[in-house]
Amino acid sequence: MPLPTLSPEECDRLIGMAWEDRTPFDAIEAQFGLKENDVRAVMRRHLKPGSFRRWRERVKGRSTKHAARRNFGTGRFKSDNQRRG
């Protein structure tokens, strides 16, 4: 399946979301309709080879990038140090 054509702004936003530690691939899929492998293909195409390798090492197996592996519930994470409301 060919990747959808993204505008430069969409591509920048997708790359930013992919680099963010706390943005799961599920959120990227909901916004752009791209699965993890598609995100990987976009990153490979638009990043320098060294940057792509660093990104892959960074997200490989990272629980915060995979919603099913997160150890906290859905919604926003709240630190124990924050005031209870």
RAPE-V135612 format. One record per residue. N is the residue number from 1. RES is the residue in three letters. SS is DSSP state (2 for helix, 1 for strand, 0 for the rest). PHI is phi in whole degrees, 0 to 359 (none if undefined). NEAR is the number of other ideal C-beta (glycine too) atoms within 12 Angstrom. Layout:
BEGIN
n=N res=RES ss=SS phi=PHI near=NEAR
n=N res=RES ss=SS phi=PHI near=NEAR
END
This chain:
BEGIN
n=1 res=MET ss=0 phi=none near=9
n=2 res=PRO ss=0 phi=289 near=8
n=3 res=LEU ss=0 phi=288 near=22
n=4 res=PRO ss=0 phi=292 near=17
n=5 res=THR ss=0 phi=281 near=11
n=6 res=LEU ss=0 phi=253 near=23
n=7 res=SER ss=0 phi=291 near=11
n=8 res=PRO ss=2 phi=303 near=11
n=9 res=GLU ss=2 phi=293 near=11
n=10 res=GLU ss=2 phi=295 near=21
n=11 res=CYS ss=2 phi=297 near=23
n=12 res=ASP ss=2 phi=299 near=16
n=13 res=ARG ss=2 phi=294 near=22
n=14 res=LEU ss=2 phi=298 near=34
n=15 res=ILE ss=2 phi=297 near=29
n=16 res=GLY ss=2 phi=299 near=22
n=17 res=MET ss=2 phi=295 near=29
n=18 res=ALA ss=2 phi=293 near=38
n=19 res=TRP ss=2 phi=285 near=25
n=20 res=GLU ss=0 phi=294 near=20
n=21 res=ASP ss=0 phi=296 near=18
n=22 res=ARG ss=0 phi=265 near=20
n=23 res=THR ss=0 phi=265 near=27
n=24 res=PRO ss=0 phi=287 near=28
n=25 res=PHE ss=2 phi=300 near=33
n=26 res=ASP ss=2 phi=297 near=23
n=27 res=ALA ss=2 phi=292 near=26
n=28 res=ILE ss=2 phi=294 near=33
n=29 res=GLU ss=2 phi=296 near=22
n=30 res=ALA ss=2 phi=296 near=14
n=31 res=GLN ss=2 phi=276 near=19
n=32 res=PHE ss=2 phi=247 near=29
n=33 res=GLY ss=0 phi=75 near=18
n=34 res=LEU ss=0 phi=249 near=31
n=35 res=LYS ss=0 phi=283 near=18
n=36 res=GLU ss=2 phi=305 near=26
n=37 res=ASN ss=2 phi=296 near=15
n=38 res=ASP ss=2 phi=292 near=23
n=39 res=VAL ss=2 phi=299 near=39
n=40 res=ARG ss=2 phi=301 near=26
n=41 res=ALA ss=2 phi=295 near=22
n=42 res=VAL ss=2 phi=296 near=33
n=43 res=MET ss=2 phi=298 near=32
n=44 res=ARG ss=2 phi=299 near=20
n=45 res=ARG ss=2 phi=289 near=18
n=46 res=HIS ss=2 phi=256 near=24
n=47 res=LEU ss=0 phi=257 near=24
n=48 res=LYS ss=0 phi=294 near=13
n=49 res=PRO ss=2 phi=305 near=13
n=50 res=GLY ss=2 phi=294 near=10
n=51 res=SER ss=2 phi=294 near=18
n=52 res=PHE ss=2 phi=298 near=23
n=53 res=ARG ss=2 phi=299 near=16
n=54 res=ARG ss=2 phi=297 near=15
n=55 res=TRP ss=2 phi=297 near=28
n=56 res=ARG ss=2 phi=299 near=23
n=57 res=GLU ss=2 phi=297 near=12
n=58 res=ARG ss=2 phi=292 near=19
n=59 res=VAL ss=2 phi=264 near=29
n=60 res=LYS ss=0 phi=299 near=14
n=61 res=GLY ss=0 phi=76 near=12
n=62 res=ARG ss=0 phi=293 near=23
n=63 res=SER ss=2 phi=294 near=18
n=64 res=THR ss=2 phi=287 near=22
n=65 res=LYS ss=2 phi=272 near=30
n=66 res=HIS ss=0 phi=237 near=22
n=67 res=ALA ss=2 phi=305 near=23
n=68 res=ALA ss=2 phi=292 near=13
n=69 res=ARG ss=2 phi=265 near=15
n=70 res=ARG ss=0 phi=295 near=22
n=71 res=ASN ss=0 phi=261 near=10
n=72 res=PHE ss=0 phi=232 near=16
n=73 res=GLY ss=0 phi=291 near=9
n=74 res=THR ss=0 phi=289 near=11
n=75 res=GLY ss=0 phi=93 near=8
n=76 res=ARG ss=0 phi=277 near=10
n=77 res=PHE ss=0 phi=289 near=17
n=78 res=LYS ss=0 phi=232 near=12
n=79 res=SER ss=0 phi=291 near=9
n=80 res=ASP ss=0 phi=295 near=8
n=81 res=ASN ss=0 phi=280 near=7
n=82 res=GLN ss=0 phi=282 near=9
n=83 res=ARG ss=0 phi=297 near=7
n=84 res=ARG ss=0 phi=283 near=7
n=85 res=GLY ss=0 phi=258 near=4
END
